[in-house]
């Protein structure tokens, strides 16, 4: 991986040559290149509805940019092909009172994202291809937005509407996952600090015997070090950016759970079931994962070891770990797991 001298890796990020799939993996049914349209509405002089074919008739250009995902991976110098948002909005004419722009996706859950208009005009692109290849559906094809100056959740897959507004509006990931509305990776604005778990919320979580309510509620940045739950069924919990250091979780079910960016270092996770869990950005350095199952897990920027400046390494115990169809596992971590003899790694 060759880097230009001026490149600075943002805090908390790991470089990769991969392009991990993040978020949803498929649009709502019915989207194709033939059916793709983009409506430009709101505070514009002339509302428009453009088909993909009409967009493709406009001159395209290329831009080289870096991508930084909130889960902790960075991809250097990708080539975007498409149009600056500013050139597309010029066709509709932006009214003076417009201050924000909202993007809406052709997705089953109605994903959307919003940015200050000045930022979007300077930095956002409508993209049909990356590194010379048409966008696949899992990466937002046939048409998506990319805003390189913000964490990647501000970039929207399967674009269907651009709306000009005079006010800000929280996007899907900000509403549902407590992500920061500004998303400036230089300042490491990953989560909305106003939604950090209170002492009472953390205590209620620690003492819970039924975790169904926590499958639709984000527990953010809670201190759960040494925790030993009163039930083995933790399926579907959303414990993001939490400290689970040295937690006693042997044999628990974390099927469908979201532990993104959580610190699980030193935790006892023997025989734990992580099937279909989101573990992006989580650290398992020093954890005991012997006999655990990680099937169809999201693992971009997930760490199974951590190296220190003095040359020492804190590594997970992974004997008997079943790792099947991992999604997004980065290069160094995959190499560690191969060397440790973890089989069926599929990467």
C-alpha positions in Angstrom: 0.0 0.0 0.0 1.8 3.1 -1.2 0.7 6.4 0.2 1.4 10.0 -0.9 3.5 12.0 1.5 0.7 14.4 2.3 -1.8 11.7 3.3 -2.8 11.7 7.0 -4.8 8.8 8.4 -7.6 10.2 10.5 -7.7 9.1 14.2 -9.0 5.7 14.9 -8.8 4.5 11.3 -7.1 1.5 9.6 -6.1 1.5 6.0 -7.4 -1.1 3.6 -7.2 -1.8 -0.1 -10.6 -3.5 0.1 -14.0 -1.8 -0.4 -16.1 -3.4 2.4 -19.8 -3.4 2.0 -21.5 -1.3 4.7 -25.1 -0.7 5.7 -27.8 -2.3 3.6 -26.7 -4.8 0.9 -29.6 -4.4 -1.6 -32.1 -1.7 -2.6 -35.9 -2.0 -2.4 -37.3 -4.4 -5.0 -37.8 -3.0 -8.5 -34.7 -0.8 -8.8 -32.7 -1.2 -12.0 -30.8 1.0 -14.4 -33.9 1.2 -16.5 -36.2 2.2 -13.7 -33.7 4.5 -11.8 -34.9 8.1 -11.6 -33.8 11.0 -9.4 -36.4 13.6 -8.4 -35.0 17.1 -7.5 -37.6 18.8 -5.3 -38.0 21.4 -2.6 -36.5 24.8 -2.8 -35.6 24.8 -6.4 -36.8 27.0 -9.3 -37.7 24.1 -11.5 -38.4 20.7 -10.0 -37.0 17.9 -12.1 -37.3 14.2 -12.5 -34.3 12.7 -14.4 -33.9 9.2 -15.5 -30.5 7.5 -15.3 -30.4 7.6 -19.1 -30.9 11.3 -19.0 -28.1 11.7 -16.4 -25.8 9.6 -18.4 -26.3 11.8 -21.4 -24.6 14.6 -19.4 -20.8 14.9 -19.5 -19.3 12.8 -16.7 -15.9 13.5 -15.0 -13.7 11.8 -12.5 -12.4 12.7 -9.1 -9.8 10.9 -6.9 -10.8 10.9 -3.2 -10.4 9.0 0.1 -13.2 7.3 1.9 -13.4 7.0 5.7 -16.0 4.7 7.3 -17.3 5.4 10.8 -16.6 1.8 11.7 -12.8 2.4 11.4 -11.6 1.6 7.9 -10.2 4.0 5.3 -9.7 3.5 1.6 -7.1 5.6 -0.1 -7.4 7.2 -3.5 -10.5 5.7 -5.1 -11.6 7.1 -8.5 -15.2 8.3 -8.6 -17.0 8.8 -11.9 -20.1 10.8 -12.2 -21.1 14.4 -11.6 -20.6 17.1 -8.9 -23.8 17.7 -7.1 -23.4 21.4 -7.9 -23.7 20.7 -11.7 -26.9 18.7 -11.3 -28.5 21.2 -9.0 -27.7 24.0 -11.4 -30.2 22.4 -13.8 -33.0 22.9 -11.3 -31.9 26.3 -9.9 -31.4 26.5 -6.2 -33.5 29.1 -4.4 -31.8 31.6 -2.1 -33.5 30.3 1.1 -32.2 26.8 0.6 -29.6 25.9 3.3 -29.6 22.1 3.5 -29.9 19.2 1.0 -31.5 15.9 1.8 -30.9 12.7 -0.1 -33.5 9.8 -0.1 -32.7 6.2 -1.1 -34.7 3.6 -2.9 -34.5 1.3 0.1 -36.8 -0.8 2.1 -36.3 1.2 5.2 -36.3 4.6 3.5 -32.7 5.6 4.2 -32.0 9.3 3.9 -29.1 11.7 4.7 -28.8 15.4 5.0 -25.9 17.9 4.7 -25.5 21.7 4.8 -25.9 22.9 1.3 -22.6 24.7 1.1 -20.7 21.6 2.1 -22.6 19.4 -0.3 -22.1 21.8 -3.2 -18.4 21.8 -2.6 -17.9 18.1 -1.8 -20.8 15.8 -2.8 -20.8 13.8 -6.1 -23.4 11.6 -7.8 -21.5 8.5 -8.7 -22.1 5.6 -11.1 -18.7 4.0 -11.1 -15.7 3.5 -8.7 -12.2 2.6 -9.9 -13.4 2.1 -13.4 -16.1 -0.4 -12.5 -19.9 0.3 -12.5 -21.3 0.3 -9.0 -22.7 -3.0 -7.9 -26.0 -3.0 -6.1 -24.4 -3.8 -2.8 -22.3 -0.6 -3.1 -25.3 1.5 -4.1 -25.6 1.0 -7.8 -26.7 2.1 -10.2 -26.5 5.6 -8.6 -25.3 6.8 -5.2 -23.9 9.9 -3.6 -20.4 10.2 -2.2 -19.2 13.0 0.1 -15.5 12.3 0.8 -15.1 15.0 3.5 -17.4 13.2 5.9 -17.7 9.7 7.4 -19.2 7.4 4.8 -22.6 7.1 6.4 -23.3 10.6 5.0 -23.0 9.1 1.5 -26.2 7.5 0.3 -26.8 4.3 -1.8 -29.6 4.0 -4.4 -30.3 7.6 -4.8 -33.9 8.5 -5.8 -34.6 12.0 -4.5 -32.7 15.2 -3.8 -34.6 17.7 -1.7 -33.6 21.3 -1.0 -34.6 22.5 2.5 -34.4 25.6 4.6 -33.8 23.5 7.8 -31.7 20.6 8.8 -33.1 17.1 9.1 -31.5 14.1 10.8 -30.7 11.2 8.5 -31.5 7.5 9.0 -28.2 6.6 10.6 -28.3 9.6 12.9 -31.8 8.7 14.0 -31.5 5.0 14.3 -27.8 4.5 15.2 -27.0 7.6 17.2 -24.4 8.7 14.7 -23.1 12.2 14.8 -24.9 14.7 12.6 -21.7 16.5 11.5 -19.7 13.3 10.9 -16.3 15.1 10.5 -13.7 12.3 10.6 -10.9 14.8 11.3 -12.6 15.5 14.7 -13.7 11.8 15.1 -17.3 12.8 15.3 -18.7 9.2 15.2 -21.6 9.3 17.7 -24.0 11.9 19.1 -22.5 12.4 22.6 -25.9 13.7 23.9 -27.2 10.1 23.6 -24.5 8.4 25.7 -26.1 6.0 28.2 -26.8 7.4 31.6 -25.8 5.7 34.8 -29.5 4.6 35.3 -29.7 3.2 31.7 -26.4 1.3 32.2 -27.6 -0.1 35.5 -30.9 -1.2 33.9 -29.1 -2.9 31.1 -26.7 -4.7 33.5 -29.7 -6.0 35.6 -32.0 -6.9 32.7 -33.3 -10.4 32.3 -35.1 -9.7 29.0 -33.2 -8.0 26.3 -35.9 -7.8 23.7 -36.5 -4.1 24.4 -32.8 -3.4 23.8 -33.0 -4.7 20.2 -34.7 -1.5 19.1 -32.9 0.8 21.4 -29.2 1.9 21.1 -27.1 1.6 24.3 -24.3 4.0 23.5 -20.9 4.2 25.2 -22.0 2.3 28.3 -19.4 1.1 30.8 -20.0 -2.7 31.1 -16.6 -3.9 32.1 -16.7 -7.2 34.0 -20.4 -7.6 33.3 -22.0 -11.0 33.8 -25.6 -11.0 32.4 -28.4 -12.7 34.2 -29.4 -14.5 31.0 -27.5 -16.1 28.2 -29.9 -14.7 25.6 -28.5 -11.3 24.4 -29.8 -11.7 20.9 -30.3 -8.5 19.0 -28.9 -6.1 21.5 -27.5 -2.8 20.3 -24.6 -2.0 22.5 -22.5 0.4 20.4 -19.2 2.0 21.4 -19.5 0.3 24.8 -16.8 -1.0 27.1 -17.2 -4.8 27.6 -13.7 -5.3 28.8 -13.3 -8.5 30.8 -17.1 -9.2 30.6 -18.1 -12.7 31.4 -20.1 -13.8 28.3 -19.2 -17.4 27.9 -22.0 -19.3 26.1 -24.2 -16.3 25.4 -26.2 -15.8 22.3 -25.4 -12.5 20.5 -27.2 -13.5 17.3 -28.1 -10.4 15.3 -26.5 -8.1 17.9 -24.8 -4.9 17.1 -21.6 -4.3 19.0 -20.0 -1.9 16.5 -17.0 -0.1 17.8 -17.3 -1.7 21.2 -14.3 -2.7 23.3 -14.5 -6.5 24.1 -10.9 -6.8 25.0 -10.2 -9.5 27.6 -13.8 -10.7 27.6 -14.7 -14.4 28.1 -16.6 -15.2 25.0 -16.0 -19.0 24.8 -18.8 -20.7 22.8 -20.6 -17.5 22.2 -22.9 -17.3 19.1 -22.4 -14.2 17.0 -24.4 -15.4 14.0 -25.4 -12.4 11.8 -24.0 -9.9 14.3 -22.6 -6.5 13.4 -19.1 -6.4 14.9 -17.7 -3.6 12.7 -14.9 -1.7 14.5 -15.1 -3.8 17.6 -11.9 -5.0 19.3 -11.6 -8.6 20.6 -7.8 -8.2 21.3 -7.1 -10.4 24.3 -10.6 -11.9 24.4 -11.2 -15.6 24.7 -13.1 -16.7 21.6 -12.4 -20.4 21.8 -15.4 -22.3 20.3 -17.3 -19.2 19.4 -19.3 -19.0 16.2 -19.1 -16.0 13.8 -21.3 -16.8 10.9 -22.4 -14.1 8.3 -21.0 -11.4 10.6 -20.0 -7.8 9.5 -16.4 -7.5 10.4 -15.0 -4.5 8.7 -12.3 -3.0 10.9 -12.9 -5.6 13.6 -9.7 -6.4 15.5 -8.6 -9.7 16.8 -5.2 -8.4 17.9 -3.7 -5.1 18.8 0.0 -4.2 18.6 1.8 -1.8 20.9 4.7 0.6 20.3 7.0 -1.6 22.5 6.5 -4.5 20.1 4.1 -6.5 22.2 0.9 -7.9 20.8 -2.5 -8.5 22.6 -4.2 -11.3 20.7 -7.5 -13.1 21.0 -7.6 -16.8 21.7 -9.2 -18.2 18.6 -8.7 -21.9 18.8 -11.9 -23.6 17.6 -13.4 -20.2 16.5 -15.9 -20.9 13.6 -15.6 -18.0 11.1 -17.9 -18.5 8.2 -18.6 -16.0 5.4 -17.0 -13.0 7.2 -18.0 -9.7 5.6 -15.4 -6.9 5.3 -12.6 -8.5 7.3 -9.5 -6.3 6.7 -6.1 -7.7 5.5 -4.0 -7.8 8.6 -6.7 -9.3 10.7 -7.5 -12.0 8.1 -3.8 -12.8 8.0 -3.7 -13.2 11.8 -6.7 -15.6 11.7 -5.2 -17.7 8.9 -1.9 -18.0 10.8 -3.9 -19.0 13.9 -5.5 -21.9 11.9 -9.0 -20.5 11.8 -10.7 -22.3 8.9 -13.5 -21.4 6.5 -12.4 -17.8 6.6 -13.6 -17.2 3.0 -11.4 -14.1 2.4 
